[in-house]
Amino acid sequence: TPDDYHRRALAGYVPKLRAGGAGSELAAEADILATDAAVRLAYHLFFGKVDPEALDPDWNAARLIDGKDPVALMEQAIAVGEVGPALAALPPQQPVYRHLKASLARHRGIAAAGGWPRVPDGPTLKPGMRDERVTVLRKRLAATGDLGNETAADPAVFDGAVEAAVRRFQERHNLGVDGAVGKSTLEALQVPVQRRIDQIRVNLERARWMLYDIPPSFVLVDIAGFDITVLHDGEPVWESRVQVGKPYRSTPIFRSAISYLVLNPTWTVPPVILGNDVLPAVRRNPAYLASKNLRVIDYQGREVDPATIDWSRASAQSFPYLLRQDPSPANSLGLIKFMFPNEH
């Protein structure tokens, strides 16, 4: 937002300086203001505009400038006339950041052109159907480039071109790809362009928090997309679906180095899952533990007979045992556990 960086005030100095004030006190004021704008913009590009830990103390995105003097760096950029390149080098350099910027420009262009129409509510639209809502659907899909601008013989017919466009839209939005416009696809189509713009801006800010000092090879978990990607030299080489926490038991967002792995791991039930899931299940069905291959272990490592425990009074806060699942193909952690130690 240019006005966050004194755009109007700086613009007011331009005609005065052109009128002969280049060596005056006026020029000094303009230079101080321009320097403040450059420093503020540099800070926001490098650290982000919002302190992530003020929003969520679980974020561990604190950054350092690695011992470099930011004042000296800015002075050097000003002295050699390379303020622009110096600022351009500060935000994340990963392709995902560039793609988000391009997407932001594209969506702002759509908004400037009037946005996209809202597809009316109604029953599921399927290939082969004829429905007046398909005419609106065509315009909606064309606005985001999912559908070309070719003229249809009957715009109200859900033909093959519309089906292919719907499939492209569904794939981009991590929806079930079936070519039909059901409830979830319709909800995604109805999101206004301004909300999409806001989402992109939020994710650009998150990128400025997180995408720094990233090694050429790393693992990225997309919690919102239920997806995990391994990148090598900046390029994706493996991708899979992934489980994440529910909104009320959310997966924490943080960075950590993967330091070692465990083959055929055991799984010890953590307190939250113990209290919210396992204990209620055992009370309903005493055979639950056996069905999940869970053993009761005391803190000396000795196995305890579940029949000797009063499960009706057991609570996660005072439970004196551990519930452990032995290694097996059915183990909740799978066959390999990748370890990245963290406070969570």
N, C-alpha and C positions, 0 to 999 in steps of 0.2 A: 504494500500500500504506500505509494510514493509520498503521501502527505505525512507519514510517520517519520520521514527523513527530511523535513523542512522544505519540501518542494515549492510551496507557494511563497514562503519567505525568500528563498534563494532566487526564485524567478523575479521577485520584486527588485533585487539588486542588479539584474542584468542591464536594463536600460540606463540606470544611473551610472554603472561602470563604463558602459559604451559612450556615455556622454562626457567622459573625461575624468572619472573618479578612480582610475586604475591604481594610482599611487597614493590614495588618500586614506584617511581613517575609515572611510566607508569600505574600501577594499579589504582592510584588515578585519572589519566586522564580517564581511562576506566570507573571508577565508576561514575564520573561526567557525562560522556556522556550517560551511561545507565540510570542514574537518570533523565536526561533531556528527554530521550526517554520515560521513564515510565510516567513522568509528562505530556508530550505532548499527549501521547496516552490516559491517564486518562481524560484529558481535552476534547479531541475529542469524547471519548465514552460518556462522561457525558453531554457535551453541543452541540456536533456536530462540524464538521470541518468548517462550513460556518455560518456566522451570519445571521439568517433569516431576521432580520429587515433591513439588508443592501440590501437584495433582494426585500423586500416588506414591507414598513412601517406599513401595516395593521396587520402583524403577531404580536401576543402578547405572544410570547413564551420565554420571558426573564426568566432566571432561577437563583436561588440562592442556595448556599450550606448550607442553614439553620444554619448559625452561626458556623459551624464546620470549624476548621482550616485545609485546604487541605494539608499543609506542615506536620502537625502533623499526619494526617491520612496516608500519604505516608511513613513517617518515621516509623510509627508503622508497616505498612505492610512489609517494608524492614527488620526491626529488627526481626520479627518473621518468615521471609521467606515465606510470603504469598502474594507476589506481584501479582501472577496469579489470585488467588481467589478475591483479592481486585479489580483488573481490571474487572474481569468477572461480578462483582456485579454492575458496573457502568452503562452499557447501559440499555434500557428498558427491563423489565422482562415479559412483556405481551406476550402471545402466538403468536400474529401477528408478533412480531419482530423475534422470533425464526423461524417462518414459512418463513419469508422473507430471513433470512440467509440460511436456507436449500434450498430455491428456487434459491438463488444466486449460491450456490455450485453446484446445479444440472445443472443450465444453463451454468456455466463455464465448467462443464464436457462435456456438449453438444458441446460447442464451441471448446474445446480441441480435440473432436472427429471429427471435421470438420464442425460443425453446422448442419443446415437442408437445404434441397433443396428448391429452389423457385418454387412454383407452377405457371406454365405459365398462362398468361392472356387468357381469352376466355369466351365463354358463360357459363351460370350457369350450374354447374354439379349437377345432381339429381340422387337419387337412381334408379337403374335399367339401367342407361345409360352405354354405353361402349365408353370410350374416353382414349387415351394414356396418357392424363394428370392425370388420376386417379392413374396410376402407381407412378407418382411423389407425388401425394397427399398421397398415402399410406406411402411413406418414410417420408414425412413431419409429418404426424400424429404419426408415430411410434417413431420419434425422441423425442417427448414430452410425450410419454407414453399414448397417447390417443388411440392408436391402438396397439394391440399385434403384435408379430413377426411371427404369423402363416402364412404359405404359402397359397396363394389363387390359385384356379384352373386357373383363368384368372385375373392377376393383373390389367388389364385395365377396369374391370367391377366394377361399383359402387354398391357393394353388401351390405348386411345388416350389416356386421362388419364395413365397412367404414362409413355407415350412423350413426351407434351408436357412432363411434369415432368422427365424425363431430359434433354430438349433444353434446358430452362431451366438445369438444373444444369451441363450441358456448356458452355453459353455463358458462364455466370458464372465458370467455372474455366478458360476459354481452352482448351477441349478441342475436338476435332473434333465438330461437331454433327451426329450421325446418328441419334439417338434410341435407339441400342443401347448396352448395357452391356458393352463389351469390356474389355480389360486396363487401359488408361489410365483409363477412367471408373471402373472398379471400384476401382482404387488410390486415386483421389480420394475416392470414397465411403467407403472404409475408414479414412481419416485420422481419428483420435479427436478429439472436440470440444476436449479440453485442448490438443492440438497446434495446432488452429486458433486458440484463444485466445492461445497463446504467439506465433504468427505475427502476429496483430493487434497485440499489445503491442509486439513488435519494430518493426513498421512505424509505430506511433504514436511510438516513440522516434526512428526515422529521420526522421519528419516534423518532429519538434522540432529536429533537426539542420539540415534542409535548407529547410523551407518558411518562411523569413523573408525580409523585404524583397523579396518576389516582386512584380514589376510586374503590372499588370492583364493584360497580354498576354505569354505565355511559351510555351516548348516543353517538354514533359515526355516523357522517354524512360523507359518502363517496361521495364527490362531483363528482369525475370523473366517478364513477359507478352509479350515480343517485340512491343511496341506503342509507337507514338509519337503524341502528341496535341498539337495546337496549341490553346491557349486564348486567347480574346479577351474582356476584361472578366470573366475568371473562368469563362467558359462555353466548352465544347469546340466548335470550329468545323470541325475537320478531324482525321481519324484514319487511320492506316495501320499495316500490319505493318512490322516493322523487323528487320534482322539484328543479332545481338549475338555477342560472343565466346563461345567454348567455356569450360567451367569451368577448364581448365588454361591458357587464354589469355583471361582474363576481360576484359570491357569495364570500364574504370575508372569509378568513380562520383564525379562532381564537378559543380560549377556553373561556368558561364562565360557571358559575354555574347556573343551572335551579333553580330559587328561588320561583316561584309561577305560578299559571295557572289562566286563565280567561275562564269562561264558556260563550258560546254564544257571542263571541266578535263582536264588530263593526270593520270595516276596513276603515282607512283613507288613501286615495290614496297618496303615497309618491311622492316627487317632480320629480324624474326621470321618474317614470311611468306616472305621469301627463303630462310631456312634451313630452315624446316619444310615448306614446300610447293613452292616454285618450283624450287630446285636439285634436289631428288629427282625432280621431274617431268621436268626437262631431261635428267637422267642416264638415265631410262627411255625418253624419247622426244625425240630432238634436234629434232623439228619442233614441240615444245610452244610455244616462244616465238612462232613464226610463227602458230600457231593462236590464240594469245591477243593477237596484235598488240602484242607486247612487243619494244621495241628496246633494244639494249645501247648505253649512252652513257657516255663517259668524263667525268671531272670538268671537262674543258674544253668539254663540250657536243658533242664529235665522236662520230659513230656508229661503232660497232665491229662487225666481222663476227663473229657468234657462232661460226663455224667455226674462228676463230683462238684460241678459248679452250679450255683443258683443263678441262672441266666435272667430270671425275672428281676433281680436286684442289681445286675451288672450294669455299670455305666462306663463310658469311655474315659471319664475323668479319673476314676479310681480303679480301673481294671488292673489287677495285679499280674497279668500274664501278657504274653505276646501271641498273636495268631500268625502262623508262618505257613506259607505254601512252598512245598519242596520243588526242586527243579523238575520240569517235565515239559512236553510239547504244549500242555494246557496251562502252563504257568502264566499268570497275568502279565508278567514282564516279558514273556516270549523267551527266546533262546539266547539272546545277547542283550546285555544292559550297557548302554554307553553312559559313562559317568562324567558329569561336569559339576563338580562340587560347588554348592551355592547355599545361601542362608535359607532357602525355601525348602 
